[in-house]
Amino acid sequence: MPTKKSIRQTLLSQRNALSAHVVTLAATKILEKIKQRKDFLAAEVVALYSDFQNEVPTHLIIDFLLAQNKTVALPVIKNKHMGFYVHAADAVVKNSYGITEPDLKCSRQVALAECDLVVLPGVAFDARGGRVGRGAGFYDRALEKVVQCAQRPRLLALAYDFQLIDSCPIEPHDVRMDEVLVVPT
């Protein structure tokens, strides 16, 4: 079985090689999927990510949800921990990684347990909900307590078709996805 490290090397290389045109098309394709989903239409609070380095784009989803008067929470990394804060398009900053996130001076934190849906990025996924992230463990730590709750948000991942693999190496601390929404490339 391939290691997480080898999976990351292979798939990040493939993802980074995507053309701007393919990524732009993916943004439109994933939005069309989202618009058809009852869980997104019914959700009041959705935690998403700000796409980075050719991850499946979320900017159109964020705009759509905001236009539907949904609360959108985006991650903020602070002191090696990830928290989620209400997103307002006019109050964003770039973090040290170059990722857009809510300006903490203008935002309030949202507990993931308050969210109806949590949408995550990743490097690789399998049919059982396994996920290989970038390796820092931010999402697994942020979701650690939430996944043990009886009433918990639905965990969705966005992936390009080539990010689906037969089996992800899973460790005890890894959090499984409830579903992976796939965008063809």
JOZINOR-V646908 format. One line per field, one symbol per residue. ss: DSSP state (H for helix, E for strand, - for the rest). phi: phi as a letter, one per 20 degrees, with the letter a starting at -180 (. if undefined). psi: psi as a letter, one per 20 degrees, with the letter a starting at -180 (. if undefined). Layout:
ss = ???
phi = ???
psi = ???
This chain:
ss = ---HHHHHHHHHHHHH---HHHHHHHHHHHHHHHH--HHHHH--EEEE----------HHHHHHHHH---EEEEEEEE--EEEEEE-----EEE-----EEE-HHH--EE-HHH--EEEE---EE-----EE-----HHHHHH--HHH-----EEEEEEEHHHE--------------EEEEE--
phi = .fegfffggfffffffeffgfffffffffffffffeeffffefecceccefblmfgfdfffgfffffemeedddfceblmcdcdcgecgeccceefenefbffffdcdfcfgffeeccddeadbbcfenfbdefoemgffffegeffeffdcffdcddbfgfeecfbefddgefeeefadeddfd
psi = pqrgghgggghhggghiqqhgggghhggghghgghiphhhhhqgpppaqoqplkrpqihhggggghhjkqpppqqpppljqprpqppphjmqrpaiijpprqohhjrqqpphhiqhqppqrrhqqrijjqpobiiijggghhighhiiqgoqqpoqqpqqhiiprgpppprhippqqhqppppq.
